[in-house]
Amino acid sequence: VALQTTSLSTDSIIITSFQRAPFCCHEDLVTMPRPELVQVAQSINGRLPRALQIACGDDVEDADIRRAIEVL
């Protein structure tokens, strides 16, 4: 699984690859309890450039974490 993003600041394309998909599908994200959702976000963050990382702290709502994951 890989994500392709464009960096406007460097005028380049960034490819971020994962050894395995961090989640199955939209339905999986919707039904996922918060601890698993945060684990998915942290797994994705471990491979993303800092500017693209997903906020998943205690002050972030579950829906916002899901939305950020789905945007990727």
N, C-alpha and C positions, 0 to 999 in steps of 0.2 A: 504494500500500500504506500502511496506517495502523495504528497501535497505539492502543488505548484503555486507559488506566489510571486508577485512582481514587486521589486523594490524600486520605488520612484527615486529615492535618494541616490542610488547607485546605478540606476537605469539597467537593472539586471533581473534575471529570473532566478528564483531560489527554489530548489527541489529538496524537499524534506522527506526522507523515506523512513518507514517503520518495518520492523521484522515481521510484525503481525498486526492486524487491525485491532485498535484499542477497544472497539465495541462493535457489536453486530450490525445494528440498524437503528433507525429513528425510534421505533417501538422500544428497543432495548434501552435507549437513553431516557425515554419518557417514564419507564417503570423502574429505573435504577435508583436505589436508595442513595442518599447523599454521600456516604463514605465511598461507595464505588464510583460515583460520579466525580468526586474530587480525585480519586485515584486515576481515573481516565484522563482528566485534565492535567494532572501532574505527569502522567506518562507522555502525553502529547507535548507538554511544556519542555520535557527533557530533550526533545528533538528540535524544538523551534527556536529561531532567533529570539532574543529578548523582546524585541519590539512586537512580536506576534504572539507572545505567550498569553494564555488564558488566565484571567483573575479567578482564583478559587479559594480565597481566604474566608474566614468565618463571617465576614461582613457582606459576602456576595450571596445573593439568592440562588437557589438551585436552578430556577428558570433561566437566570442570566448565564450560568455556567453552561447549561444545555444549549442555549442560543449561540454562545460563543463557539462551542464545539461544532455545532451544525453549520455555522458560517464557514468554517474551514473546509 
